Structures are given as structure tokens and as C-alpha cells.
Amino acid sequence: MKPVWKWIIGVLVVIIIAVIGVGWYFNRNWKPLLEERLKEVVHNSTNGLYSLRYDDLDLNITLGNVTLKNAELIPDSAVYQKMVLAKEAPNSRFHIKLTNLKVRSFNLWDVIRKRKLFIKNITFESPDIHMISEYHAYNDTIKPKETKTLYDNIKDVFSSVNVRDIKIDNVKFKFSKIEEGKSSDILLDSIGIKVHDVLLDETSIKDTTRLFYTKMVEIDVPGFEYDLSNGLYVAKFDRLTINTQEQNVLLTKVVYKPKMSKGNYFKTRGQNVTMADLRFDTLRFEKLDFKRVIDDQQTIARNVQIKNGSISLYNDKRYPKKSSNKIGKSPHQQLLKLKQLIHIDTVFLSNVDVLYGEFSAKFHQEGVITFNNASGIITNVTNDSLHLKKEPWMRADLSAKIMNQGLLKINFGFNMMSKAGVHTYKGTLGRMQATAFNKILKPLLNVEIGEGNIRGISFNMQANDRRNWGDFRFDYDHLKINLLNKPGEDMNKTKKGILSFVVNNVLINDSNPDANEVYHIGKVNYTRVPEHTFFKTMWQSLLEGIKQCAGISKEREAKLLGAAENVKEITEGSKNVIKKTGNFFKGLFKKKDNEDKEEKKEK
């Protein structure tokens, strides 16, 4: 063997011995220091709120590996309560358990020479995460004190820390929300999390492309089903994916539905509380501010997409309905009352079918009205008072096909800063057959439209909490109404011919313009009934316009009643006609009574 190879082999042996010796030395002497330093960093960086515990630390400097066995990050409840009293507590805290925390392939020499720590990957095995959310109003109003960043707590040891990849599989996650001393829980299982490019240095905290020092966090939840606390509803989805780099959240096959049939639902409730069944193929948040969501439970996003789904709402009038004052409880006013801040620039609605069904206590049948393929946009959806001072109007531009026939287009405007609930709505309805409304009229009012062409409807309304007013136009022709016998009353005759004749030839115009070529315009000035909801008030206002366009003025009703006094038979018939016709028009454009919708959402 040549001498040069002897030297090479000798050098390699020395190097190997040196590496082994250095590794042995650091394993023996650095392990206690590292353990102490780890716990100190966790305690100091969280102001004493968290402590780190584990059964063992396996340190292999030679390979650049560290393993924490049975590690646990524990929040201190006593410290948290002190922070609450000082108005310094965050809205969220965490309790985390791990079977193993594995750190792989870090370079000791860079740590020694440059005070830089680079780690190739970190793996969390069997993590169990419990997130506790407790809202504190001061987090919305008080500017937080300057606190040390995570980098401030490690800069005396490292000038920078960089982790290329973090992998967290099969996560068990529990979310507990505490309100008024009561806790509600949501459990998730088999969650997958990937984190890419974590960097702690003096500049990374200010890097707007990073969320909590990371370039990207991907979360995948394969499925979820949750029984709501009232025991009547279940919420679920097929998949949830989150990408913090793209700032997107996607949920597929989202469902919020009753756990029982309609009959059992109303029997269980014991009152006429609207039953809701909501299903959407796609629910997406775009450009969502994850930091605000995590820190303050605030929802701030550029866009929300709701695509391909259905909204079904049902009432059953065989059960009593609780009456209450609805002034100040319109949808936009309820948005302002939410505790958590919401700011969404635009909500996109696409291809959603809306159905309202009602079971009649009098005729024991269910009538339905549908708004098919509802689409549109809602802008400036926010309860942020600072933003609303600059732009106070929330607007909605929506369209749908009523009974899958006539195209309804409607524009809403809501002055969110108005204490009087100022809002506007205007719209149009295209051509359709009036007989399409028999699906709701016949079961609920026992009347039907024999024939009729709706050529078009347009309206332009202003409103507040107390009154709706504006212009209403209704173009139609060949309108014929049939008043029906009660089911089982006289099956040989399904309709009341004489009364129907009086309605069609005396009380209403069969067209607009009428037979005298007079065009009737509705001048609506409707005073709200305090117990009526926003939507019921809106449709009662439009009903006033319909009646005026159909020629049913108060004077005309009075003349008909006056003439009827001279003929007993006509008197009795006329009174019934007026009563039934009033009910008919109330049903023609009747939309759901939305009294308990917000109550159910809160539940």
C-alpha cells in the first residue's frame, strides 16, 4: 500500500473518531442545556401561558436528529384568567399532545459557525389538538401592547431558524367554543396538514407573504358530520381543503338539514317554527385573512362563492306560531348585531334552487312556491363600523325563475348605518302563465287561477322599519279566478260558479290596461305590522300594488258592498267573494314567513 493511501485512511479514521467524539460530547452535555432552553423559550415566548412537557428527548448530533417522546404543550388556566382580567388574553388557546415529535437532518456546524439552524423536515406523530375559543370584546377595541415576537425569544441562540417541511398526519382536532359559561364542541378526525418553508429571522415577521412565519399551510379534512346542540339538525360536508398561500377555503357537499321528517320535526317543536334544509355542492372563500380568523375569529375575505345547491324552507300552520315584534330584526340589521366582525367584498350565488312549502291547517294540503336557478351577487357584506362610515350601503343583485317560468330580477339596497332601517328594492318579473301559482294557491287558499297571462311586473320601492312606499306596475290579460269548494264538501262541483263569476266580472279587472283601456298603476303606501318579518312586509307591500293594478280599490269594494245591501243573496255572496279574493291575492305572491330563520342559525 502506498504511503499516500495510508495518510488518507488515517485522516478519515481521525475524522470519524472526531465526529463520534463530538457527537458523544454534545449528546452528553448539550442535552440538559437543550431541554432547559426549550422549556424556557416556550414559557417566555407565551408570557407564561404555555408550558412544554415530554417523557424523553433523544438527541443525535452526528445525524442531526432530535425526537421528543410523548410531548405536550399545556395552557395554564390560572395565567389565562389573569390575562383576562388584564384584558390581554387572546380569544383562542391550545392544548396539544404528540406521541413523537421528530426533527430530522439539522446541521450542527452551521449552528456553531453561523448561529443558523436549518432543518430538513419535522414530523408530528398522532397529534391531538384541542382549541378553546372564548370571545373577548376588548380584542376588537383595544390595541394590543407590544409583545416579544417568537424571533425575539430565540435570537440570542440563533440568528435564524428555517424548516423546509413539516408533516402532520391523522390529526385529532377538538374545537370548543365558550359562550356565557357554556361550552359547545366540534370533533374532527384524520386531518392532514402540511407546512412548507418556516422561517424565523429578523425580517420574516414582517413578510406579508407569510402566515405566522410560514410560506404555506395546507389542510385537508376528509369528512365531517356534527349533531347540533338542539338535537334537531345535523351539519356535514364531504371535504374541506385550506391553502394559506392562496388564501382559499373550499368545502364540498355542504349540508345543514333536520335529523327527522317534516311531520316529526313540527311535532317535536310543538309550534310553527320554520324548518330549513340547506345543501350546497360548493362553498368557497377566496383571499381569506387567516391571521384574523385565528387571532380574533373575524371573517375578512375578498369573495365567497355559493354554487349549485338548494334551500328548502317549510312551515306547518297546524301548530301555533309564537308572535313577537320584528322591528329592527331584518337580515341586514341582524348582521350588524353579530359579535364577530365580518367583511366580505362580494358574495357570488350561482344555480341555487329555493323552495318554500307550507301545510294548511284548514285544507290539510301542502302548497309550494319555488325560485329556481337563483343567482347573483351581494356586495359590501360587513358589520365593520369604520368601513361602513365610508361606504354604508350593502347591495344585492339577484335573479331567479319563479315556478321555473318567469324570470324575476330584483335589486336590494341596505343603508347599514341607518337606525331607522332604511332600504330599497326594485325589480321586474318577465312573462309567465299565471296558472303556475296554483301549486301554492290551491292547497293553501282553495282557489285557483283558471287562466291568465302575466306580461310583466315592475316595482320600485323605498322602505324603513315602519313603512314601504313606491310605484308598482302589473301588466296582464285574460285573468280568470275559480273559487273552489272545500275538499270533501261537494265533490260533484269542484268550483263555485256564481261566486267565481262575480269575482271575475265585478271585483277585478281581467286585464291591465282594463276593458276601457285605462292603465292602472299601483301607488303603494304600506304601514308595517310590527309582528311581520322583513320578507312578509315586503310582499304585503307588493300585494297592495297588485290589488291596485287589478282595480281592487277601496272605493270599488265599498260600491260593491253598497249595491249588495239591496239583494240579500248577492250580499252574502259578495261578502264571501271579498273575503276569499282578499285571501287569494295575499297568497298570490306570498313568500315565506322568516320569523325564526335567524334563531335557527344562531342555534
C-alpha positions as CSV (number, residue, x, y, z in Angstrom):
1,M,0.0,0.0,0.0
2,K,1.4,3.4,-1.0
3,P,2.0,5.9,1.8
4,V,-0.5,8.4,0.4
5,W,-3.3,6.0,1.0
6,K,-2.1,5.4,4.5
7,W,-2.4,9.1,5.1
8,I,-5.9,9.3,3.6
9,I,-7.1,6.4,5.6
10,G,-5.5,7.8,8.7
11,V,-7.2,11.2,8.2
12,L,-10.6,9.5,7.6
13,V,-10.3,7.5,10.8
14,V,-9.4,10.6,12.8
15,I,-12.3,12.5,11.3
16,I,-14.7,9.6,12.0
17,I,-13.4,9.3,15.6
18,A,-13.7,13.1,16.0
19,V,-17.3,13.2,14.7
20,I,-18.2,10.3,17.0
21,G,-16.4,12.0,19.9
22,V,-18.0,15.4,19.2
23,G,-21.4,13.7,18.9
24,W,-20.9,11.9,22.2
25,Y,-19.8,15.1,23.9
26,F,-22.7,17.2,22.7
27,N,-25.2,14.4,23.4
28,R,-24.0,14.2,26.9
29,N,-23.5,17.9,27.6
30,W,-26.0,19.7,25.4
31,K,-29.0,17.5,26.1
32,P,-29.7,19.1,29.6
33,L,-29.0,22.5,28.2
34,L,-31.3,22.0,25.3
35,E,-34.1,20.6,27.5
36,E,-33.8,23.6,29.7
37,R,-33.6,26.1,26.9
38,L,-36.6,24.5,25.1
39,K,-38.9,24.9,28.1
40,E,-37.6,28.4,28.8
41,V,-38.3,29.6,25.2
42,V,-41.9,28.2,25.3
43,H,-42.6,29.8,28.7
44,N,-41.1,33.2,27.8
45,S,-42.5,33.5,24.3
46,T,-46.0,32.9,25.5
47,N,-45.8,35.1,28.6
48,G,-46.1,32.1,30.8
49,L,-49.4,30.9,29.2
50,Y,-47.9,27.7,28.0
51,S,-45.5,25.1,29.3
52,L,-43.8,22.2,27.5
53,R,-43.6,18.7,28.9
54,Y,-42.3,15.4,27.5
55,D,-41.1,12.0,28.6
56,D,-37.7,11.9,26.9
57,L,-35.5,13.8,24.5
58,D,-33.5,11.7,22.1
59,L,-30.6,13.8,20.7
60,N,-28.2,12.6,17.9
61,I,-26.0,15.4,17.0
62,T,-24.0,13.3,14.5
63,L,-27.1,12.6,12.3
64,G,-28.7,15.9,13.2
65,N,-31.8,14.2,14.7
66,V,-33.9,15.1,17.7
67,T,-37.0,13.2,19.0
68,L,-39.4,14.3,21.7
69,K,-41.4,11.4,23.1
70,N,-44.9,12.0,24.4
71,A,-44.6,15.7,24.1
72,E,-47.4,18.0,25.4
73,L,-48.0,21.8,25.1
74,I,-50.2,22.8,28.1
75,P,-52.0,26.1,28.6
76,D,-52.1,27.4,32.2
77,S,-55.7,28.3,33.1
78,A,-54.6,30.5,36.1
79,V,-52.3,32.5,33.9
80,Y,-55.1,32.8,31.3
81,Q,-57.6,34.2,33.9
82,K,-55.0,36.8,34.9
83,M,-54.6,37.8,31.3
84,V,-58.4,38.1,31.0
85,L,-58.6,40.4,34.0
86,A,-55.7,42.5,32.5
87,K,-57.5,42.5,29.1
88,E,-54.5,40.8,27.5
89,A,-55.9,37.3,26.9
90,P,-56.2,36.0,23.3
91,N,-59.5,34.7,22.1
92,S,-58.0,31.3,21.4
93,R,-55.8,28.9,23.3
94,F,-54.5,25.4,22.6
95,H,-53.7,22.1,24.3
96,I,-51.5,19.8,22.1
97,K,-50.4,16.3,22.7
98,L,-48.0,14.3,20.5
99,T,-46.7,10.7,20.5
100,N,-43.5,11.7,18.9
101,L,-42.0,15.0,17.6
102,K,-39.2,14.1,15.2
103,V,-36.7,16.7,13.9
104,R,-34.5,15.4,11.1
105,S,-31.3,16.5,9.4
106,F,-30.2,19.7,11.0
107,N,-26.6,20.9,10.6
108,L,-24.7,21.4,13.8
109,W,-21.8,23.1,12.0
110,D,-24.0,25.9,10.7
111,V,-25.3,26.4,14.2
112,I,-21.8,26.7,15.7
113,R,-20.3,28.8,12.9
114,K,-23.2,31.0,11.8
115,R,-25.8,30.5,14.5
116,K,-28.2,29.4,11.8
117,L,-30.4,26.4,12.2
118,F,-31.7,24.6,9.1
119,I,-34.0,21.6,9.5
120,K,-34.9,19.4,6.5
121,N,-38.2,18.2,8.0
122,I,-40.2,17.8,11.2
123,T,-42.9,15.1,11.7
124,F,-45.7,15.2,14.3
125,E,-46.9,11.7,15.1
126,S,-50.5,11.1,16.3
127,P,-51.2,14.7,17.3
128,D,-54.2,15.5,19.5
129,I,-55.1,19.2,19.3
130,H,-57.7,21.0,21.5
131,M,-58.5,24.6,20.5
132,I,-60.6,26.6,23.0
133,S,-62.3,29.8,21.7
134,E,-63.6,32.4,24.2
135,Y,-64.6,35.8,22.7
136,H,-63.3,38.9,24.5
137,A,-64.7,42.2,23.2
138,Y,-61.6,44.1,24.1
139,N,-59.7,42.3,21.4
140,D,-61.8,44.3,18.9
141,T,-61.3,47.7,20.5
142,I,-58.0,47.8,22.5
143,K,-54.7,48.0,20.6
144,P,-52.5,45.2,21.9
145,K,-49.4,46.0,23.8
146,E,-46.1,45.5,22.1
147,T,-45.0,41.9,22.9
148,K,-41.9,39.9,22.1
149,T,-42.1,38.0,18.8
150,L,-41.0,34.4,18.5
151,Y,-37.8,35.5,17.0
152,D,-37.1,37.8,19.9
153,N,-37.1,34.8,22.1
154,I,-34.7,32.7,20.0
155,K,-32.3,35.4,18.6
156,D,-29.8,35.1,21.5
157,V,-29.3,31.5,20.4
158,F,-29.9,31.6,16.6
159,S,-29.7,34.3,14.1
160,S,-32.2,32.4,12.0
161,V,-34.2,29.1,12.0
162,N,-35.5,27.6,8.8
163,V,-37.6,24.5,8.5
164,R,-38.2,23.3,4.9
165,D,-41.2,20.9,5.6
166,I,-43.5,20.0,8.4
167,K,-45.8,17.0,8.1
168,I,-48.7,16.3,10.4
169,D,-50.9,13.3,9.6
170,N,-54.0,11.8,11.2
171,V,-54.7,14.8,13.4
172,K,-57.5,14.5,16.0
173,F,-58.9,18.0,16.5
174,K,-61.4,19.3,19.0
175,F,-62.8,22.8,18.9
176,S,-64.6,24.2,22.0
177,K,-66.4,27.4,21.9
178,I,-67.3,29.0,25.2
179,E,-70.2,31.5,25.4
180,E,-71.9,32.7,28.6
181,G,-70.1,30.0,30.6
182,K,-71.4,27.2,28.3
183,S,-69.1,25.1,26.0
184,S,-70.0,23.6,22.7
185,D,-67.7,21.1,21.0
186,I,-66.8,20.1,17.4
187,L,-64.7,17.0,16.8
188,L,-62.7,16.2,13.7
189,D,-60.5,13.2,12.9
190,S,-58.0,12.1,10.3
191,I,-56.9,15.6,9.3
192,G,-53.8,16.0,7.2
193,I,-51.6,19.1,7.5
194,K,-48.5,20.1,5.5
195,V,-46.4,23.2,6.3
196,H,-43.8,24.5,3.9
197,D,-40.8,26.9,4.5
198,V,-41.0,28.1,8.0
199,L,-38.5,31.0,8.6
200,L,-37.7,32.8,11.8
201,D,-35.3,35.7,11.4
202,E,-35.4,39.5,12.0
203,T,-37.4,40.2,8.8
204,S,-39.8,37.2,8.5
205,I,-42.4,38.5,11.0
206,K,-43.0,41.5,8.6
207,D,-43.1,39.4,5.5
208,T,-46.7,39.8,4.2
209,T,-46.3,36.6,2.0
210,R,-46.0,34.5,5.2
211,L,-48.7,33.5,7.7
212,F,-47.1,33.1,11.1
213,Y,-43.6,32.7,9.6
214,T,-44.8,30.1,7.0
215,K,-45.0,30.3,3.3
216,M,-47.8,27.8,3.0
217,V,-50.1,25.7,5.1
218,E,-52.2,23.0,3.5
219,I,-55.0,21.4,5.5
220,D,-57.2,18.5,4.3
221,V,-60.2,17.3,6.2
222,P,-61.7,14.2,4.5
223,G,-65.2,14.4,6.1
224,F,-67.2,15.8,8.9
225,E,-70.6,15.3,10.5
226,Y,-71.9,17.2,13.6
227,D,-75.1,16.9,15.5
228,L,-76.1,20.4,16.6
229,S,-76.7,21.1,20.3
230,N,-80.5,21.4,19.9
231,G,-80.7,17.8,18.7
232,L,-82.8,18.7,15.7
233,Y,-80.2,19.4,13.0
234,V,-77.1,17.9,11.6
235,A,-74.3,19.7,9.7
236,K,-71.8,17.9,7.5
237,F,-69.5,18.2,4.5
238,D,-67.6,15.7,2.3
239,R,-64.3,17.5,2.2
240,L,-62.6,20.7,3.5
241,T,-59.3,22.0,2.0
242,I,-57.4,25.0,3.1
243,N,-54.4,26.7,1.5
244,T,-53.0,29.7,3.3
245,Q,-50.6,30.7,0.4
246,E,-53.6,31.0,-2.0
247,Q,-55.8,32.2,1.0
248,N,-58.6,29.9,-0.1
249,V,-61.0,27.6,1.8
250,L,-63.1,25.1,-0.1
251,L,-65.9,22.9,1.3
252,T,-67.8,20.4,-0.9
253,K,-71.2,18.8,-0.4
254,V,-72.2,21.1,2.5
255,V,-75.4,20.0,4.2
256,Y,-77.4,21.5,7.0
257,K,-80.6,19.5,7.5
258,P,-83.1,18.2,10.0
259,K,-82.5,14.8,11.6
260,M,-86.1,13.8,11.2
261,S,-89.1,14.1,8.8
262,K,-91.2,17.2,8.5
263,G,-94.0,15.6,10.5
264,N,-91.8,14.6,13.4
265,Y,-89.9,18.0,13.3
266,F,-93.0,20.1,13.9
267,K,-94.4,17.6,16.4
268,T,-91.1,17.8,18.3
269,R,-91.0,21.6,18.3
270,G,-94.7,21.8,19.2
271,Q,-95.0,25.1,17.3
272,N,-94.8,26.5,13.8
273,V,-91.0,27.2,13.6
274,T,-89.6,27.2,10.1
275,M,-87.8,24.0,9.2
276,A,-84.7,24.6,7.0
277,D,-82.8,22.1,4.7
278,L,-79.7,23.6,3.1
279,R,-77.5,21.8,0.6
280,F,-74.6,23.2,-1.5
281,D,-72.1,21.5,-3.8
282,T,-69.5,24.2,-3.4
283,L,-68.8,26.8,-0.7
284,R,-65.5,28.7,-1.3
285,F,-63.8,31.6,0.5
286,E,-61.2,33.5,-1.6
287,K,-58.4,35.7,-0.2
288,L,-59.4,35.0,3.4
289,D,-57.4,36.7,6.1
290,F,-56.4,33.6,8.1
291,K,-54.5,35.6,10.7
292,R,-57.6,37.5,11.6
293,V,-59.6,34.3,11.7
294,I,-57.2,32.6,14.0
295,D,-56.4,35.5,16.3
296,D,-59.8,37.2,16.6
297,Q,-62.4,34.9,14.9
298,Q,-63.0,37.6,12.4
299,T,-64.1,36.7,8.8
300,I,-62.4,39.0,6.3
301,A,-62.4,37.8,2.7
302,R,-62.5,39.2,-0.8
303,N,-65.1,36.7,-2.2
304,V,-67.4,33.9,-1.1
305,Q,-68.9,31.6,-3.7
306,I,-72.0,29.5,-3.1
307,K,-72.6,27.3,-6.1
308,N,-75.1,24.5,-7.1
309,G,-77.5,23.8,-4.3
310,S,-80.9,24.2,-2.7
311,I,-82.6,26.0,0.1
312,S,-85.9,24.4,1.3
313,L,-88.0,26.1,4.0
314,Y,-91.2,24.7,5.4
315,N,-93.9,25.8,7.8
316,D,-96.9,23.9,9.2
317,K,-99.9,26.0,10.2
318,R,-101.5,23.2,12.2
319,Y,-99.1,24.3,15.0
320,P,-99.2,27.7,16.9
321,K,-96.7,30.3,15.9
322,K,-95.0,32.5,18.5
323,S,-95.6,36.2,17.8
324,S,-93.1,38.8,18.6
325,N,-92.1,42.3,17.5
326,K,-89.8,42.1,14.4
327,I,-88.9,45.8,14.2
328,G,-85.1,46.1,14.0
329,K,-84.7,42.4,13.2
330,S,-84.3,42.4,9.4
331,P,-81.5,40.4,7.9
332,H,-79.1,43.3,7.4
333,Q,-79.8,44.5,11.0
334,Q,-79.1,41.1,12.3
335,L,-75.7,41.2,10.5
336,L,-74.9,44.4,12.4
337,K,-75.6,42.7,15.7
338,L,-73.2,39.8,15.3
339,K,-70.4,39.8,17.9
340,Q,-67.7,38.7,15.4
341,L,-66.6,41.1,12.7
342,I,-67.4,40.2,9.1
343,H,-66.2,41.9,6.0
344,I,-66.7,40.2,2.6
345,D,-66.4,42.3,-0.5
346,T,-68.6,40.1,-2.7
347,V,-70.8,37.0,-2.3
348,F,-71.4,35.1,-5.6
349,L,-74.5,33.0,-5.7
350,S,-74.9,30.6,-8.6
351,N,-77.6,28.0,-9.5
352,V,-79.4,27.6,-6.2
353,D,-83.0,26.4,-6.0
354,V,-85.1,28.0,-3.3
355,L,-88.4,26.3,-2.2
356,Y,-90.9,27.4,0.3
357,G,-93.6,24.9,1.4
358,E,-96.5,25.4,3.8
359,F,-99.0,22.9,5.2
360,S,-102.5,24.3,5.5
361,A,-104.3,23.8,8.8
362,K,-107.7,24.4,7.1
363,F,-107.4,22.4,3.9
364,H,-104.7,19.8,5.1
365,Q,-102.6,20.1,2.0
366,E,-99.1,21.4,1.3
367,G,-98.5,24.2,-1.1
368,V,-95.1,25.2,-2.5
369,I,-93.6,28.1,-4.4
370,T,-90.2,27.8,-6.0
371,F,-87.4,30.2,-7.1
372,N,-85.3,28.1,-9.5
373,N,-81.7,28.7,-10.5
374,A,-81.3,31.7,-8.2
375,S,-78.0,33.6,-9.0
376,G,-76.5,36.9,-8.4
377,I,-74.1,38.9,-6.2
378,I,-74.2,40.6,-2.8
379,T,-71.6,43.4,-2.2
380,N,-70.2,45.1,0.9
381,V,-71.3,42.4,3.3
382,T,-69.9,43.8,6.6
383,N,-70.6,44.9,10.1
384,D,-67.3,46.9,10.3
385,S,-68.4,50.3,11.5
386,L,-65.2,52.0,10.4
387,H,-65.7,50.7,6.8
388,L,-69.4,51.5,6.8
389,K,-68.8,55.1,7.6
390,K,-67.1,55.3,4.2
391,E,-69.5,53.1,2.3
392,P,-72.7,52.4,4.2
393,W,-74.7,50.5,1.5
394,M,-74.8,46.8,1.2
395,R,-76.3,45.8,-2.2
396,A,-77.8,42.6,-3.7
397,D,-78.4,42.0,-7.4
398,L,-80.3,38.7,-7.7
399,S,-82.3,36.7,-10.2
400,A,-84.4,33.5,-10.3
401,K,-87.2,31.8,-12.2
402,I,-90.4,31.8,-10.3
403,M,-92.1,28.3,-10.6
404,N,-89.3,27.7,-13.1
405,Q,-91.1,30.1,-15.5
406,G,-91.0,33.9,-15.2
407,L,-87.6,35.5,-14.7
408,L,-87.5,37.6,-11.5
409,K,-84.8,40.2,-11.2
410,I,-84.5,42.2,-8.0
411,N,-82.0,44.7,-6.6
412,F,-81.8,45.4,-2.9
413,G,-80.0,48.3,-1.2
414,F,-79.5,48.4,2.6
415,N,-78.2,51.5,4.4
416,M,-76.3,49.7,7.2
417,M,-75.8,53.0,9.1
418,S,-79.4,53.9,9.3
419,K,-81.0,53.5,12.7
420,A,-84.4,53.5,11.0
421,G,-83.6,50.5,8.8
422,V,-83.6,52.4,5.5
423,H,-83.6,50.1,2.5
424,T,-84.7,50.0,-1.1
425,Y,-85.8,47.2,-3.5
426,K,-86.7,47.3,-7.2
427,G,-87.2,44.6,-9.8
428,T,-89.0,43.1,-12.7
429,L,-90.8,39.8,-13.4
430,G,-90.9,38.5,-17.0
431,R,-93.7,36.7,-19.0
432,M,-95.2,33.6,-17.5
433,Q,-98.5,31.8,-17.1
434,A,-100.4,32.9,-14.0
435,T,-101.7,29.3,-13.6
436,A,-98.2,28.3,-12.3
437,F,-99.1,29.8,-9.0
438,N,-101.8,27.1,-8.5
439,K,-99.2,24.9,-6.7
440,I,-99.4,27.2,-3.8
441,L,-102.9,28.8,-4.1
442,K,-105.0,25.7,-4.4
443,P,-103.6,23.8,-1.4
444,L,-103.4,26.8,0.9
445,L,-106.4,29.0,-0.2
446,N,-108.6,26.6,-2.0
447,V,-108.7,28.9,-5.1
448,E,-107.1,28.5,-8.5
449,I,-106.3,30.6,-11.5
450,G,-108.3,29.3,-14.4
451,E,-106.2,31.2,-16.9
452,G,-104.1,34.3,-17.2
453,N,-101.0,35.7,-18.9
454,I,-98.5,37.8,-16.9
455,R,-96.8,40.0,-19.4
456,G,-94.6,41.7,-16.9
457,I,-94.3,43.2,-13.4
458,S,-92.1,46.1,-12.3
459,F,-91.7,47.9,-9.0
460,N,-89.5,50.5,-7.4
461,M,-89.8,50.7,-3.6
462,Q,-88.3,52.6,-0.7
463,A,-88.7,51.4,2.9
464,N,-87.7,51.6,6.5
465,D,-88.7,49.8,9.7
466,R,-92.2,51.3,9.7
467,R,-93.3,51.9,6.1
468,N,-92.9,50.8,2.5
469,W,-93.8,53.1,-0.4
470,G,-93.3,53.3,-4.2
471,D,-94.7,52.5,-7.6
472,F,-95.9,49.1,-8.8
473,R,-96.8,48.1,-12.4
474,F,-98.6,44.9,-13.3
475,D,-99.3,44.0,-17.0
476,Y,-101.6,41.0,-17.5
477,D,-104.6,39.8,-19.5
478,H,-107.3,37.0,-19.6
479,L,-107.2,36.6,-15.8
480,K,-109.9,34.2,-14.6
481,I,-110.3,33.0,-11.0
482,N,-112.0,29.9,-9.7
483,L,-113.2,29.8,-6.1
484,L,-113.3,26.1,-5.1
485,N,-115.5,24.0,-2.8
486,K,-113.7,22.8,0.3
487,P,-112.2,19.3,-0.1
488,G,-115.0,16.8,0.5
489,E,-117.7,19.4,0.6
490,D,-119.3,18.8,-2.8
491,M,-117.2,16.6,-4.9
492,N,-119.8,16.8,-7.8
493,K,-118.9,20.5,-8.2
494,T,-115.2,21.4,-7.7
495,K,-115.8,25.2,-8.1
496,K,-118.3,27.8,-7.1
497,G,-119.5,29.1,-10.4
498,I,-121.7,32.1,-9.3
499,L,-119.1,33.4,-6.8
500,S,-116.3,33.0,-9.4
501,F,-118.4,34.9,-11.9
502,V,-118.9,37.8,-9.5
503,V,-115.1,37.9,-8.8
504,N,-114.2,37.8,-12.4
505,N,-116.8,40.3,-13.7
506,V,-117.4,42.7,-10.8
507,L,-114.5,42.8,-8.4
508,I,-111.3,42.5,-10.5
509,N,-110.2,43.6,-14.0
510,D,-109.3,40.7,-16.2
511,S,-106.5,42.7,-17.8
512,N,-104.3,45.8,-17.3
513,P,-105.0,48.1,-19.3
514,D,-108.6,47.2,-18.5
515,A,-111.6,46.9,-20.9
516,N,-111.8,50.7,-21.0
517,E,-108.1,50.9,-22.0
518,V,-107.3,52.5,-18.6
519,Y,-103.8,51.5,-17.3
520,H,-103.7,51.1,-13.6
521,I,-100.5,51.9,-11.6
522,G,-100.2,50.9,-8.0
523,K,-99.2,53.7,-5.6
524,V,-98.1,51.8,-2.6
525,N,-98.0,53.3,0.9
526,Y,-98.0,50.4,3.3
527,T,-97.6,50.6,7.1
528,R,-95.7,47.7,8.5
529,V,-97.3,45.4,11.1
530,P,-94.7,45.1,13.8
531,E,-95.1,41.4,14.1
532,H,-94.4,40.8,10.4
533,T,-90.9,39.9,9.3
534,F,-88.9,41.7,6.7
535,F,-89.9,39.5,3.8
536,K,-93.6,39.3,4.8
537,T,-93.7,43.1,5.0
538,M,-92.1,43.4,1.5
539,W,-94.6,41.0,-0.1
540,Q,-97.6,42.6,1.7
541,S,-96.4,45.9,0.2
542,L,-96.3,44.4,-3.3
543,L,-99.7,42.9,-2.7
544,E,-101.1,46.5,-2.3
545,G,-99.6,47.2,-5.7
546,I,-101.2,44.1,-7.2
547,K,-104.6,44.9,-5.9
548,Q,-104.5,48.5,-7.2
549,C,-103.4,47.3,-10.7
550,A,-106.2,44.8,-10.7
551,G,-108.7,47.5,-10.0
552,I,-109.5,46.5,-6.4
553,S,-109.6,49.9,-4.9
554,K,-111.3,50.7,-1.5
555,E,-113.9,52.7,-3.3
556,R,-114.8,49.8,-5.6
557,E,-115.1,47.4,-2.7
558,A,-117.4,50.0,-0.9
559,K,-119.7,50.3,-4.0
560,L,-119.9,46.6,-4.4
561,L,-120.9,46.3,-0.7
562,G,-123.4,49.1,-1.0
563,A,-125.2,47.5,-4.0
564,A,-125.3,44.2,-2.3
565,E,-127.3,45.6,0.6
566,N,-130.4,45.6,-1.7
567,V,-130.2,42.0,-2.7
568,K,-129.8,39.5,0.2
569,E,-128.4,36.7,-2.0
570,I,-125.8,38.9,-3.5
571,T,-125.0,40.4,-0.1
572,E,-124.0,37.1,1.3
573,G,-122.2,36.1,-1.8
574,S,-120.3,39.4,-2.1
575,K,-119.1,39.3,1.4
576,N,-117.7,35.8,0.8
577,V,-116.2,36.9,-2.5
578,I,-114.4,39.8,-1.0
579,K,-113.1,37.7,1.8
580,K,-111.9,34.9,-0.5
581,T,-110.5,37.3,-3.0
582,G,-108.5,39.1,-0.4
583,N,-107.1,35.8,0.7
584,F,-106.3,34.9,-2.9
585,F,-104.2,37.9,-3.5
586,K,-102.5,37.5,-0.2
587,G,-101.4,34.1,-1.4
588,L,-100.5,35.1,-5.0
589,F,-97.1,36.5,-4.1
590,K,-96.8,35.2,-0.6
591,K,-93.2,34.4,0.4
592,K,-92.2,32.5,3.5
593,D,-92.6,34.0,6.9
594,N,-89.0,34.1,8.0
595,E,-89.6,34.8,11.7
596,D,-87.3,32.1,13.1
597,K,-84.6,31.9,10.5
598,E,-82.0,33.9,12.4
599,E,-82.9,32.0,15.6
600,K,-82.1,28.7,14.0
601,K,-78.9,30.0,12.5
602,E,-77.7,31.0,15.9
603,K,-78.6,27.6,17.3
